Amino acid sequence: MTIWRKLLTALKDDRLDEAERDVLLAQAAVRIAADRCAPTRRPTADEVVTVAREEFAALIDPGQARAALATWGRGDG
């Protein structure tokens, strides 16, 4: 399943609250930011925030971006 489809499905899920949706949004932004980076470089929190704003028209804070990066770094993203 593509990242976009996964995100859209999650955002439509009525069982999720706003905080859970923000987490999913941040994780999707990390995946896109990582795809845009050189293979030897990790995306920064600022890059993740920018992707969320530009691709999803959503605002996440740097703390949410760092948390999503930490999850992605463990191989969960």
PDB file of N, H, CA, C and O in Angstrom:
ATOM      1  N   MET A   1       0.856  -1.178   0.000  1.00  0.00           N
ATOM      2  CA  MET A   1       0.000   0.000   0.000  1.00  0.00           C
ATOM      3  C   MET A   1       0.903   1.242   0.000  1.00  0.00           C
ATOM      4  O   MET A   1       1.866   1.316   0.763  1.00  0.00           O
ATOM      5  N   THR A   2       0.592   2.184  -0.835  1.00  0.00           N
ATOM      6  H   THR A   2      -0.191   2.124  -1.455  1.00  0.00           H
ATOM      7  CA  THR A   2       1.412   3.385  -0.907  1.00  0.00           C
ATOM      8  C   THR A   2       1.226   4.232   0.338  1.00  0.00           C
ATOM      9  O   THR A   2       0.221   4.121   1.040  1.00  0.00           O
ATOM     10  N   ILE A   3       2.208   5.077   0.600  1.00  0.00           N
ATOM     11  H   ILE A   3       3.025   5.167   0.030  1.00  0.00           H
ATOM     12  CA  ILE A   3       2.148   5.949   1.772  1.00  0.00           C
ATOM     13  C   ILE A   3       0.917   6.844   1.725  1.00  0.00           C
ATOM     14  O   ILE A   3       0.286   7.091   2.753  1.00  0.00           O
ATOM     15  N   TRP A   4       0.576   7.329   0.537  1.00  0.00           N
ATOM     16  H   TRP A   4       1.089   7.129  -0.298  1.00  0.00           H
ATOM     17  CA  TRP A   4      -0.590   8.213   0.408  1.00  0.00           C
ATOM     18  C   TRP A   4      -1.872   7.473   0.749  1.00  0.00           C
ATOM     19  O   TRP A   4      -2.703   7.985   1.499  1.00  0.00           O
ATOM     20  N   ARG A   5      -2.039   6.293   0.216  1.00  0.00           N
ATOM     21  H   ARG A   5      -1.364   5.877  -0.393  1.00  0.00           H
ATOM     22  CA  ARG A   5      -3.260   5.520   0.469  1.00  0.00           C
ATOM     23  C   ARG A   5      -3.364   5.162   1.949  1.00  0.00           C
ATOM     24  O   ARG A   5      -4.439   5.240   2.544  1.00  0.00           O
ATOM     25  N   LYS A   6      -2.250   4.775   2.526  1.00  0.00           N
ATOM     26  H   LYS A   6      -1.377   4.712   2.043  1.00  0.00           H
ATOM     27  CA  LYS A   6      -2.221   4.437   3.944  1.00  0.00           C
ATOM     28  C   LYS A   6      -2.626   5.642   4.793  1.00  0.00           C
ATOM     29  O   LYS A   6      -3.415   5.518   5.730  1.00  0.00           O
ATOM     30  N   LEU A   7      -2.080   6.794   4.455  1.00  0.00           N
ATOM     31  H   LEU A   7      -1.439   6.894   3.694  1.00  0.00           H
ATOM     32  CA  LEU A   7      -2.383   8.008   5.206  1.00  0.00           C
ATOM     33  C   LEU A   7      -3.852   8.394   5.049  1.00  0.00           C
ATOM     34  O   LEU A   7      -4.515   8.709   6.036  1.00  0.00           O
ATOM     35  N   LEU A   8      -4.361   8.372   3.834  1.00  0.00           N
ATOM     36  H   LEU A   8      -3.822   8.116   3.032  1.00  0.00           H
ATOM     37  CA  LEU A   8      -5.765   8.730   3.610  1.00  0.00           C
ATOM     38  C   LEU A   8      -6.716   7.780   4.333  1.00  0.00           C
ATOM     39  O   LEU A   8      -7.727   8.210   4.887  1.00  0.00           O
ATOM     40  N   THR A   9      -6.393   6.511   4.324  1.00  0.00           N
ATOM     41  H   THR A   9      -5.572   6.162   3.874  1.00  0.00           H
ATOM     42  CA  THR A   9      -7.210   5.535   5.042  1.00  0.00           C
ATOM     43  C   THR A   9      -7.204   5.828   6.536  1.00  0.00           C
ATOM     44  O   THR A   9      -8.249   5.788   7.186  1.00  0.00           O
ATOM     45  N   ALA A  10      -6.041   6.117   7.071  1.00  0.00           N
ATOM     46  H   ALA A  10      -5.193   6.149   6.543  1.00  0.00           H
ATOM     47  CA  ALA A  10      -5.930   6.411   8.501  1.00  0.00           C
ATOM     48  C   ALA A  10      -6.666   7.690   8.872  1.00  0.00           C
ATOM     49  O   ALA A  10      -7.316   7.753   9.916  1.00  0.00           O
ATOM     50  N   LEU A  11      -6.571   8.699   8.033  1.00  0.00           N
ATOM     51  H   LEU A  11      -6.044   8.647   7.185  1.00  0.00           H
ATOM     52  CA  LEU A  11      -7.222   9.970   8.341  1.00  0.00           C
ATOM     53  C   LEU A  11      -8.745   9.863   8.308  1.00  0.00           C
ATOM     54  O   LEU A  11      -9.435  10.651   8.954  1.00  0.00           O
ATOM     55  N   LYS A  12      -9.269   8.901   7.565  1.00  0.00           N
ATOM     56  H   LYS A  12      -8.708   8.260   7.040  1.00  0.00           H
ATOM     57  CA  LYS A  12     -10.720   8.693   7.503  1.00  0.00           C
ATOM     58  C   LYS A  12     -11.234   7.811   8.641  1.00  0.00           C
ATOM     59  O   LYS A  12     -12.443   7.706   8.847  1.00  0.00           O
ATOM     60  N   ASP A  13     -10.331   7.185   9.371  1.00  0.00           N
ATOM     61  H   ASP A  13      -9.349   7.270   9.204  1.00  0.00           H
ATOM     62  CA  ASP A  13     -10.709   6.251  10.430  1.00  0.00           C
ATOM     63  C   ASP A  13     -11.270   7.013  11.631  1.00  0.00           C
ATOM     64  O   ASP A  13     -10.542   7.740  12.308  1.00  0.00           O
ATOM     65  N   ASP A  14     -12.555   6.845  11.889  1.00  0.00           N
ATOM     66  H   ASP A  14     -13.146   6.255  11.340  1.00  0.00           H
ATOM     67  CA  ASP A  14     -13.221   7.550  12.986  1.00  0.00           C
ATOM     68  C   ASP A  14     -12.760   7.094  14.367  1.00  0.00           C
ATOM     69  O   ASP A  14     -13.018   7.772  15.361  1.00  0.00           O
ATOM     70  N   ARG A  15     -12.090   5.969  14.435  1.00  0.00           N
ATOM     71  H   ARG A  15     -11.881   5.418  13.627  1.00  0.00           H
ATOM     72  CA  ARG A  15     -11.624   5.472  15.734  1.00  0.00           C
ATOM     73  C   ARG A  15     -10.389   6.204  16.222  1.00  0.00           C
ATOM     74  O   ARG A  15     -10.040   6.104  17.398  1.00  0.00           O
ATOM     75  N   LEU A  16      -9.717   6.939  15.342  1.00  0.00           N
ATOM     76  H   LEU A  16     -10.000   7.019  14.386  1.00  0.00           H
ATOM     77  CA  LEU A  16      -8.501   7.659  15.717  1.00  0.00           C
ATOM     78  C   LEU A  16      -8.834   9.062  16.193  1.00  0.00           C
ATOM     79  O   LEU A  16      -9.701   9.734  15.634  1.00  0.00           O
ATOM     80  N   ASP A  17      -8.130   9.495  17.236  1.00  0.00           N
ATOM     81  H   ASP A  17      -7.425   8.950  17.690  1.00  0.00           H
ATOM     82  CA  ASP A  17      -8.315  10.876  17.675  1.00  0.00           C
ATOM     83  C   ASP A  17      -7.298  11.771  16.964  1.00  0.00           C
ATOM     84  O   ASP A  17      -6.475  11.292  16.184  1.00  0.00           O
ATOM     85  N   GLU A  18      -7.364  13.050  17.238  1.00  0.00           N
ATOM     86  H   GLU A  18      -8.032  13.439  17.872  1.00  0.00           H
ATOM     87  CA  GLU A  18      -6.504  14.007  16.535  1.00  0.00           C
ATOM     88  C   GLU A  18      -5.019  13.735  16.779  1.00  0.00           C
ATOM     89  O   GLU A  18      -4.208  13.851  15.861  1.00  0.00           O
ATOM     90  N   ALA A  19      -4.666  13.376  18.000  1.00  0.00           N
ATOM     91  H   ALA A  19      -5.325  13.281  18.746  1.00  0.00           H
ATOM     92  CA  ALA A  19      -3.259  13.102  18.315  1.00  0.00           C
ATOM     93  C   ALA A  19      -2.748  11.901  17.521  1.00  0.00           C
ATOM     94  O   ALA A  19      -1.624  11.917  17.020  1.00  0.00           O
ATOM     95  N   GLU A  20      -3.573  10.861  17.409  1.00  0.00           N
ATOM     96  H   GLU A  20      -4.486  10.848  17.816  1.00  0.00           H
ATOM     97  CA  GLU A  20      -3.170   9.678  16.644  1.00  0.00           C
ATOM     98  C   GLU A  20      -3.032  10.006  15.157  1.00  0.00           C
ATOM     99  O   GLU A  20      -2.134   9.498  14.486  1.00  0.00           O
ATOM    100  N   ARG A  21      -3.910  10.843  14.655  1.00  0.00           N
ATOM    101  H   ARG A  21      -4.640  11.255  15.201  1.00  0.00           H
ATOM    102  CA  ARG A  21      -3.806  11.264  13.253  1.00  0.00           C
ATOM    103  C   ARG A  21      -2.531  12.076  13.031  1.00  0.00           C
ATOM    104  O   ARG A  21      -1.863  11.923  12.008  1.00  0.00           O
ATOM    105  N   ASP A  22      -2.196  12.936  13.989  1.00  0.00           N
ATOM    106  H   ASP A  22      -2.739  13.060  14.820  1.00  0.00           H
ATOM    107  CA  ASP A  22      -0.962  13.725  13.874  1.00  0.00           C
ATOM    108  C   ASP A  22       0.268  12.831  13.828  1.00  0.00           C
ATOM    109  O   ASP A  22       1.209  13.098  13.082  1.00  0.00           O
ATOM    110  N   VAL A  23       0.259  11.773  14.623  1.00  0.00           N
ATOM    111  H   VAL A  23      -0.506  11.556  15.230  1.00  0.00           H
ATOM    112  CA  VAL A  23       1.379  10.824  14.621  1.00  0.00           C
ATOM    113  C   VAL A  23       1.505  10.176  13.246  1.00  0.00           C
ATOM    114  O   VAL A  23       2.604  10.088  12.700  1.00  0.00           O
ATOM    115  N   LEU A  24       0.395   9.727  12.690  1.00  0.00           N
ATOM    116  H   LEU A  24      -0.499   9.798  13.135  1.00  0.00           H
ATOM    117  CA  LEU A  24       0.424   9.099  11.362  1.00  0.00           C
ATOM    118  C   LEU A  24       0.876  10.078  10.287  1.00  0.00           C
ATOM    119  O   LEU A  24       1.625   9.715   9.379  1.00  0.00           O
ATOM    120  N   LEU A  25       0.423  11.300  10.394  1.00  0.00           N
ATOM    121  H   LEU A  25      -0.185  11.594  11.131  1.00  0.00           H
ATOM    122  CA  LEU A  25       0.814  12.332   9.442  1.00  0.00           C
ATOM    123  C   LEU A  25       2.322  12.583   9.522  1.00  0.00           C
ATOM    124  O   LEU A  25       2.995  12.686   8.497  1.00  0.00           O
ATOM    125  N   ALA A  26       2.840  12.681  10.739  1.00  0.00           N
ATOM    126  H   ALA A  26       2.293  12.598  11.572  1.00  0.00           H
ATOM    127  CA  ALA A  26       4.276  12.906  10.925  1.00  0.00           C
ATOM    128  C   ALA A  26       5.082  11.729  10.382  1.00  0.00           C
ATOM    129  O   ALA A  26       6.128  11.930   9.764  1.00  0.00           O
ATOM    130  N   GLN A  27       4.609  10.509  10.606  1.00  0.00           N
ATOM    131  H   GLN A  27       3.760  10.346  11.109  1.00  0.00           H
ATOM    132  CA  GLN A  27       5.315   9.336  10.090  1.00  0.00           C
ATOM    133  C   GLN A  27       5.323   9.321   8.563  1.00  0.00           C
ATOM    134  O   GLN A  27       6.326   8.952   7.952  1.00  0.00           O
ATOM    135  N   ALA A  28       4.222   9.716   7.951  1.00  0.00           N
ATOM    136  H   ALA A  28       3.407  10.016   8.447  1.00  0.00           H
ATOM    137  CA  ALA A  28       4.172   9.791   6.491  1.00  0.00           C
ATOM    138  C   ALA A  28       5.123  10.865   5.980  1.00  0.00           C
ATOM    139  O   ALA A  28       5.792  10.670   4.966  1.00  0.00           O
ATOM    140  N   ALA A  29       5.185  11.988   6.670  1.00  0.00           N
ATOM    141  H   ALA A  29       4.641  12.147   7.494  1.00  0.00           H
ATOM    142  CA  ALA A  29       6.098  13.065   6.272  1.00  0.00           C
ATOM    143  C   ALA A  29       7.548  12.609   6.381  1.00  0.00           C
ATOM    144  O   ALA A  29       8.377  12.977   5.549  1.00  0.00           O
ATOM    145  N   VAL A  30       7.859  11.814   7.394  1.00  0.00           N
ATOM    146  H   VAL A  30       7.186  11.514   8.070  1.00  0.00           H
ATOM    147  CA  VAL A  30       9.218  11.271   7.531  1.00  0.00           C
ATOM    148  C   VAL A  30       9.553  10.392   6.337  1.00  0.00           C
ATOM    149  O   VAL A  30      10.641  10.498   5.771  1.00  0.00           O
ATOM    150  N   ARG A  31       8.622   9.524   5.950  1.00  0.00           N
ATOM    151  H   ARG A  31       7.738   9.438   6.410  1.00  0.00           H
ATOM    152  CA  ARG A  31       8.882   8.627   4.817  1.00  0.00           C
ATOM    153  C   ARG A  31       9.167   9.405   3.544  1.00  0.00           C
ATOM    154  O   ARG A  31      10.083   9.067   2.794  1.00  0.00           O
ATOM    155  N   ILE A  32       8.382  10.448   3.300  1.00  0.00           N
ATOM    156  H   ILE A  32       7.638  10.723   3.909  1.00  0.00           H
ATOM    157  CA  ILE A  32       8.585  11.251   2.093  1.00  0.00           C
ATOM    158  C   ILE A  32       9.895  12.024   2.187  1.00  0.00           C
ATOM    159  O   ILE A  32      10.650  12.083   1.217  1.00  0.00           O
ATOM    160  N   ALA A  33      10.170  12.612   3.341  1.00  0.00           N
ATOM    161  H   ALA A  33       9.556  12.564   4.129  1.00  0.00           H
ATOM    162  CA  ALA A  33      11.427  13.352   3.520  1.00  0.00           C
ATOM    163  C   ALA A  33      12.621  12.417   3.337  1.00  0.00           C
ATOM    164  O   ALA A  33      13.621  12.802   2.731  1.00  0.00           O
ATOM    165  N   ALA A  34      12.524  11.203   3.852  1.00  0.00           N
ATOM    166  H   ALA A  34      11.712  10.891   4.344  1.00  0.00           H
ATOM    167  CA  ALA A  34      13.615  10.235   3.706  1.00  0.00           C
ATOM    168  C   ALA A  34      13.818   9.853   2.246  1.00  0.00           C
ATOM    169  O   ALA A  34      14.953   9.702   1.794  1.00  0.00           O
ATOM    170  N   ASP A  35      12.727   9.698   1.511  1.00  0.00           N
ATOM    171  H   ASP A  35      11.805   9.821   1.878  1.00  0.00           H
ATOM    172  CA  ASP A  35      12.833   9.370   0.085  1.00  0.00           C
ATOM    173  C   ASP A  35      13.527  10.478  -0.700  1.00  0.00           C
ATOM    174  O   ASP A  35      14.156  10.221  -1.727  1.00  0.00           O
ATOM    175  N   ARG A  36      13.412  11.696  -0.217  1.00  0.00           N
ATOM    176  H   ARG A  36      12.901  11.905   0.617  1.00  0.00           H
ATOM    177  CA  ARG A  36      14.007  12.839  -0.914  1.00  0.00           C
ATOM    178  C   ARG A  36      15.460  13.089  -0.517  1.00  0.00           C
ATOM    179  O   ARG A  36      16.155  13.862  -1.177  1.00  0.00           O
ATOM    180  N   CYS A  37      15.918  12.454   0.535  1.00  0.00           N
ATOM    181  H   CYS A  37      15.353  11.826   1.071  1.00  0.00           H
ATOM    182  CA  CYS A  37      17.299  12.639   1.006  1.00  0.00           C
ATOM    183  C   CYS A  37      18.247  11.705   0.263  1.00  0.00           C
ATOM    184  O   CYS A  37      17.843  10.711  -0.340  1.00  0.00           O
ATOM    185  N   ALA A  38      19.503  12.063   0.332  1.00  0.00           N
ATOM    186  H   ALA A  38      19.831  12.871   0.822  1.00  0.00           H
ATOM    187  CA  ALA A  38      20.527  11.142  -0.159  1.00  0.00           C
ATOM    188  C   ALA A  38      20.464   9.878   0.701  1.00  0.00           C
ATOM    189  O   ALA A  38      20.144   9.956   1.887  1.00  0.00           O
ATOM    190  N   PRO A  39      20.763   8.728   0.122  1.00  0.00           N
ATOM    191  CA  PRO A  39      20.659   7.472   0.872  1.00  0.00           C
ATOM    192  C   PRO A  39      21.510   7.425   2.142  1.00  0.00           C
ATOM    193  O   PRO A  39      21.206   6.671   3.066  1.00  0.00           O
ATOM    194  N   THR A  40      22.548   8.209   2.187  1.00  0.00           N
ATOM    195  H   THR A  40      22.795   8.821   1.436  1.00  0.00           H
ATOM    196  CA  THR A  40      23.445   8.195   3.345  1.00  0.00           C
ATOM    197  C   THR A  40      23.075   9.228   4.401  1.00  0.00           C
ATOM    198  O   THR A  40      23.794   9.386   5.387  1.00  0.00           O
ATOM    199  N   ARG A  41      21.977   9.923   4.210  1.00  0.00           N
ATOM    200  H   ARG A  41      21.393   9.795   3.408  1.00  0.00           H
ATOM    201  CA  ARG A  41      21.611  11.003   5.127  1.00  0.00           C
ATOM    202  C   ARG A  41      20.189  10.822   5.643  1.00  0.00           C
ATOM    203  O   ARG A  41      19.282  10.431   4.908  1.00  0.00           O
ATOM    204  N   ARG A  42      20.024  11.119   6.930  1.00  0.00           N
ATOM    205  H   ARG A  42      20.761  11.437   7.527  1.00  0.00           H
ATOM    206  CA  ARG A  42      18.683  11.096   7.537  1.00  0.00           C
ATOM    207  C   ARG A  42      18.020  12.451   7.354  1.00  0.00           C
ATOM    208  O   ARG A  42      18.707  13.472   7.361  1.00  0.00           O
ATOM    209  N   PRO A  43      16.707  12.487   7.191  1.00  0.00           N
ATOM    210  CA  PRO A  43      16.028  13.787   7.128  1.00  0.00           C
ATOM    211  C   PRO A  43      16.077  14.465   8.494  1.00  0.00           C
ATOM    212  O   PRO A  43      16.179  13.801   9.525  1.00  0.00           O
ATOM    213  N   THR A  44      16.004  15.764   8.489  1.00  0.00           N
ATOM    214  H   THR A  44      15.922  16.304   7.651  1.00  0.00           H
ATOM    215  CA  THR A  44      15.970  16.526   9.737  1.00  0.00           C
ATOM    216  C   THR A  44      14.517  16.766  10.141  1.00  0.00           C
ATOM    217  O   THR A  44      13.597  16.599   9.341  1.00  0.00           O
ATOM    218  N   ALA A  45      14.334  17.156  11.386  1.00  0.00           N
ATOM    219  H   ALA A  45      15.082  17.292  12.036  1.00  0.00           H
ATOM    220  CA  ALA A  45      12.985  17.489  11.860  1.00  0.00           C
ATOM    221  C   ALA A  45      12.410  18.643  11.043  1.00  0.00           C
ATOM    222  O   ALA A  45      11.221  18.643  10.722  1.00  0.00           O
ATOM    223  N   ASP A  46      13.241  19.622  10.708  1.00  0.00           N
ATOM    224  H   ASP A  46      14.206  19.622  10.969  1.00  0.00           H
ATOM    225  CA  ASP A  46      12.764  20.750   9.900  1.00  0.00           C
ATOM    226  C   ASP A  46      12.289  20.291   8.522  1.00  0.00           C
ATOM    227  O   ASP A  46      11.290  20.797   8.011  1.00  0.00           O
ATOM    228  N   GLU A  47      12.988  19.350   7.928  1.00  0.00           N
ATOM    229  H   GLU A  47      13.799  18.939   8.343  1.00  0.00           H
ATOM    230  CA  GLU A  47      12.565  18.823   6.624  1.00  0.00           C
ATOM    231  C   GLU A  47      11.231  18.087   6.736  1.00  0.00           C
ATOM    232  O   GLU A  47      10.390  18.174   5.842  1.00  0.00           O
ATOM    233  N   VAL A  48      11.049  17.374   7.821  1.00  0.00           N
ATOM    234  H   VAL A  48      11.733  17.302   8.547  1.00  0.00           H
ATOM    235  CA  VAL A  48       9.790  16.653   8.039  1.00  0.00           C
ATOM    236  C   VAL A  48       8.641  17.642   8.217  1.00  0.00           C
ATOM    237  O   VAL A  48       7.562  17.448   7.656  1.00  0.00           O
ATOM    238  N   VAL A  49       8.868  18.699   8.994  1.00  0.00           N
ATOM    239  H   VAL A  49       9.744  18.856   9.450  1.00  0.00           H
ATOM    240  CA  VAL A  49       7.850  19.738   9.191  1.00  0.00           C
ATOM    241  C   VAL A  49       7.495  20.377   7.850  1.00  0.00           C
ATOM    242  O   VAL A  49       6.323  20.624   7.563  1.00  0.00           O
ATOM    243  N   THR A  50       8.505  20.639   7.037  1.00  0.00           N
ATOM    244  H   THR A  50       9.457  20.438   7.269  1.00  0.00           H
ATOM    245  CA  THR A  50       8.283  21.247   5.721  1.00  0.00           C
ATOM    246  C   THR A  50       7.471  20.327   4.818  1.00  0.00           C
ATOM    247  O   THR A  50       6.550  20.784   4.141  1.00  0.00           O
ATOM    248  N   VAL A  51       7.796  19.048   4.797  1.00  0.00           N
ATOM    249  H   VAL A  51       8.545  18.676   5.347  1.00  0.00           H
ATOM    250  CA  VAL A  51       7.038  18.093   3.978  1.00  0.00           C
ATOM    251  C   VAL A  51       5.582  18.055   4.433  1.00  0.00           C
ATOM    252  O   VAL A  51       4.677  18.068   3.598  1.00  0.00           O
ATOM    253  N   ALA A  52       5.344  18.008   5.730  1.00  0.00           N
ATOM    254  H   ALA A  52       6.079  17.997   6.408  1.00  0.00           H
ATOM    255  CA  ALA A  52       3.964  17.977   6.236  1.00  0.00           C
ATOM    256  C   ALA A  52       3.199  19.213   5.776  1.00  0.00           C
ATOM    257  O   ALA A  52       2.040  19.125   5.372  1.00  0.00           O
ATOM    258  N   ARG A  53       3.854  20.348   5.842  1.00  0.00           N
ATOM    259  H   ARG A  53       4.796  20.419   6.170  1.00  0.00           H
ATOM    260  CA  ARG A  53       3.199  21.598   5.443  1.00  0.00           C
ATOM    261  C   ARG A  53       2.958  21.644   3.938  1.00  0.00           C
ATOM    262  O   ARG A  53       1.861  21.986   3.496  1.00  0.00           O
ATOM    263  N   GLU A  54       3.973  21.302   3.149  1.00  0.00           N
ATOM    264  H   GLU A  54       4.864  21.024   3.508  1.00  0.00           H
ATOM    265  CA  GLU A  54       3.874  21.439   1.696  1.00  0.00           C
ATOM    266  C   GLU A  54       3.076  20.316   1.028  1.00  0.00           C
ATOM    267  O   GLU A  54       2.347  20.567   0.069  1.00  0.00           O
ATOM    268  N   GLU A  55       3.203  19.102   1.515  1.00  0.00           N
ATOM    269  H   GLU A  55       3.796  18.897   2.294  1.00  0.00           H
ATOM    270  CA  GLU A  55       2.533  17.967   0.872  1.00  0.00           C
ATOM    271  C   GLU A  55       1.132  17.714   1.417  1.00  0.00           C
ATOM    272  O   GLU A  55       0.237  17.310   0.675  1.00  0.00           O
ATOM    273  N   PHE A  56       0.943  17.953   2.721  1.00  0.00           N
ATOM    274  H   PHE A  56       1.671  18.280   3.324  1.00  0.00           H
ATOM    275  CA  PHE A  56      -0.329  17.622   3.363  1.00  0.00           C
ATOM    276  C   PHE A  56      -1.097  18.851   3.831  1.00  0.00           C
ATOM    277  O   PHE A  56      -2.211  18.728   4.341  1.00  0.00           O
ATOM    278  N   ALA A  57      -0.510  20.037   3.661  1.00  0.00           N
ATOM    279  H   ALA A  57       0.394  20.136   3.247  1.00  0.00           H
ATOM    280  CA  ALA A  57      -1.129  21.275   4.167  1.00  0.00           C
ATOM    281  C   ALA A  57      -1.479  21.129   5.642  1.00  0.00           C
ATOM    282  O   ALA A  57      -2.549  21.545   6.087  1.00  0.00           O
ATOM    283  N   ALA A  58      -0.557  20.531   6.389  1.00  0.00           N
ATOM    284  H   ALA A  58       0.312  20.194   6.027  1.00  0.00           H
ATOM    285  CA  ALA A  58      -0.769  20.286   7.813  1.00  0.00           C
ATOM    286  C   ALA A  58       0.416  20.825   8.601  1.00  0.00           C
ATOM    287  O   ALA A  58       1.552  20.832   8.128  1.00  0.00           O
ATOM    288  N   LEU A  59       0.124  21.268   9.800  1.00  0.00           N
ATOM    289  H   LEU A  59      -0.799  21.262  10.184  1.00  0.00           H
ATOM    290  CA  LEU A  59       1.175  21.779  10.672  1.00  0.00           C
ATOM    291  C   LEU A  59       1.491  20.754  11.751  1.00  0.00           C
ATOM    292  O   LEU A  59       0.619  20.354  12.522  1.00  0.00           O
ATOM    293  N   ILE A  60       2.745  20.339  11.793  1.00  0.00           N
ATOM    294  H   ILE A  60       3.453  20.664  11.166  1.00  0.00           H
ATOM    295  CA  ILE A  60       3.228  19.529  12.905  1.00  0.00           C
ATOM    296  C   ILE A  60       4.383  20.298  13.513  1.00  0.00           C
ATOM    297  O   ILE A  60       5.040  21.091  12.839  1.00  0.00           O
ATOM    298  N   ASP A  61       4.625  20.059  14.785  1.00  0.00           N
ATOM    299  H   ASP A  61       4.091  19.414  15.333  1.00  0.00           H
ATOM    300  CA  ASP A  61       5.721  20.783  15.421  1.00  0.00           C
ATOM    301  C   ASP A  61       6.998  19.943  15.363  1.00  0.00           C
ATOM    302  O   ASP A  61       6.941  18.741  15.100  1.00  0.00           O
ATOM    303  N   PRO A  62       8.144  20.570  15.606  1.00  0.00           N
ATOM    304  CA  PRO A  62       9.409  19.831  15.536  1.00  0.00           C
ATOM    305  C   PRO A  62       9.464  18.640  16.491  1.00  0.00           C
ATOM    306  O   PRO A  62      10.124  17.643  16.197  1.00  0.00           O
ATOM    307  N   GLY A  63       8.782  18.732  17.619  1.00  0.00           N
ATOM    308  H   GLY A  63       8.246  19.542  17.857  1.00  0.00           H
ATOM    309  CA  GLY A  63       8.748  17.601  18.550  1.00  0.00           C
ATOM    310  C   GLY A  63       8.060  16.383  17.947  1.00  0.00           C
ATOM    311  O   GLY A  63       8.526  15.255  18.108  1.00  0.00           O
ATOM    312  N   GLN A  64       6.956  16.614  17.256  1.00  0.00           N
ATOM    313  H   GLN A  64       6.578  17.531  17.125  1.00  0.00           H
ATOM    314  CA  GLN A  64       6.259  15.518  16.570  1.00  0.00           C
ATOM    315  C   GLN A  64       7.144  14.942  15.470  1.00  0.00           C
ATOM    316  O   GLN A  64       7.183  13.730  15.259  1.00  0.00           O
ATOM    317  N   ALA A  65       7.848  15.820  14.779  1.00  0.00           N
ATOM    318  H   ALA A  65       7.816  16.805  14.950  1.00  0.00           H
ATOM    319  CA  ALA A  65       8.744  15.364  13.712  1.00  0.00           C
ATOM    320  C   ALA A  65       9.875  14.517  14.290  1.00  0.00           C
ATOM    321  O   ALA A  65      10.219  13.476  13.731  1.00  0.00           O
ATOM    322  N   ARG A  66      10.455  14.959  15.407  1.00  0.00           N
ATOM    323  H   ARG A  66      10.175  15.805  15.862  1.00  0.00           H
ATOM    324  CA  ARG A  66      11.538  14.187  16.036  1.00  0.00           C
ATOM    325  C   ARG A  66      11.036  12.825  16.520  1.00  0.00           C
ATOM    326  O   ARG A  66      11.728  11.818  16.371  1.00  0.00           O
ATOM    327  N   ALA A  67       9.839  12.794  17.094  1.00  0.00           N
ATOM    328  H   ALA A  67       9.277  13.612  17.215  1.00  0.00           H
ATOM    329  CA  ALA A  67       9.277  11.516  17.553  1.00  0.00           C
ATOM    330  C   ALA A  67       9.067  10.564  16.375  1.00  0.00           C
ATOM    331  O   ALA A  67       9.356   9.372  16.481  1.00  0.00           O
ATOM    332  N   ALA A  68       8.572  11.079  15.268  1.00  0.00           N
ATOM    333  H   ALA A  68       8.337  12.048  15.182  1.00  0.00           H
ATOM    334  CA  ALA A  68       8.372  10.247  14.078  1.00  0.00           C
ATOM    335  C   ALA A  68       9.713   9.782  13.511  1.00  0.00           C
ATOM    336  O   ALA A  68       9.835   8.648  13.047  1.00  0.00           O
ATOM    337  N   LEU A  69      10.708  10.650  13.549  1.00  0.00           N
ATOM    338  H   LEU A  69      10.609  11.571  13.926  1.00  0.00           H
ATOM    339  CA  LEU A  69      12.046  10.258  13.090  1.00  0.00           C
ATOM    340  C   LEU A  69      12.618   9.152  13.972  1.00  0.00           C
ATOM    341  O   LEU A  69      13.272   8.237  13.471  1.00  0.00           O
ATOM    342  N   ALA A  70      12.379   9.229  15.269  1.00  0.00           N
ATOM    343  H   ALA A  70      11.848   9.972  15.676  1.00  0.00           H
ATOM    344  CA  ALA A  70      12.876   8.195  16.184  1.00  0.00           C
ATOM    345  C   ALA A  70      12.220   6.852  15.877  1.00  0.00           C
ATOM    346  O   ALA A  70      12.885   5.817  15.915  1.00  0.00           O
ATOM    347  N   THR A  71      10.935   6.858  15.576  1.00  0.00           N
ATOM    348  H   THR A  71      10.394   7.699  15.545  1.00  0.00           H
ATOM    349  CA  THR A  71      10.225   5.634  15.212  1.00  0.00           C
ATOM    350  C   THR A  71      10.766   5.082  13.902  1.00  0.00           C
ATOM    351  O   THR A  71      11.018   3.883  13.779  1.00  0.00           O
ATOM    352  N   TRP A  72      10.943   5.967  12.923  1.00  0.00           N
ATOM    353  H   TRP A  72      10.739   6.941  13.023  1.00  0.00           H
ATOM    354  CA  TRP A  72      11.477   5.560  11.622  1.00  0.00           C
ATOM    355  C   TRP A  72      12.882   4.997  11.781  1.00  0.00           C
ATOM    356  O   TRP A  72      13.239   4.032  11.106  1.00  0.00           O
ATOM    357  N   GLY A  73      13.674   5.579  12.655  1.00  0.00           N
ATOM    358  H   GLY A  73      13.384   6.363  13.204  1.00  0.00           H
ATOM    359  CA  GLY A  73      15.043   5.129  12.885  1.00  0.00           C
ATOM    360  C   GLY A  73      15.126   3.727  13.460  1.00  0.00           C
ATOM    361  O   GLY A  73      16.143   3.050  13.311  1.00  0.00           O
ATOM    362  N   ARG A  74      14.052   3.287  14.121  1.00  0.00           N
ATOM    363  H   ARG A  74      13.226   3.837  14.243  1.00  0.00           H
ATOM    364  CA  ARG A  74      14.022   1.931  14.679  1.00  0.00           C
ATOM    365  C   ARG A  74      13.573   0.911  13.643  1.00  0.00           C
ATOM    366  O   ARG A  74      13.503  -0.286  13.922  1.00  0.00           O
ATOM    367  N   GLY A  75      13.269   1.397  12.445  1.00  0.00           N
ATOM    368  H   GLY A  75      13.326   2.369  12.219  1.00  0.00           H
ATOM    369  CA  GLY A  75      12.843   0.486  11.388  1.00  0.00           C
ATOM    370  C   GLY A  75      11.347   0.275  11.334  1.00  0.00           C
ATOM    371  O   GLY A  75      10.866  -0.576  10.586  1.00  0.00           O
ATOM    372  N   ASP A  76      10.592   1.052  12.131  1.00  0.00           N
ATOM    373  H   ASP A  76      10.983   1.743  12.739  1.00  0.00           H
ATOM    374  CA  ASP A  76       9.144   0.906  12.141  1.00  0.00           C
ATOM    375  C   ASP A  76       8.467   1.723  11.057  1.00  0.00           C
ATOM    376  O   ASP A  76       7.272   1.558  10.816  1.00  0.00           O
ATOM    377  N   GLY A  77       9.222   2.615  10.392  1.00  0.00           N
ATOM    378  H   GLY A  77      10.193   2.749  10.588  1.00  0.00           H
ATOM    379  CA  GLY A  77       8.579   3.511   9.433  1.00  0.00           C
ATOM    380  C   GLY A  77       8.868   3.150   8.031  1.00  0.00           C
ATOM    381  O   GLY A  77       8.394   3.817   7.112  1.00  0.00           O
TER     382      GLY A  77
END
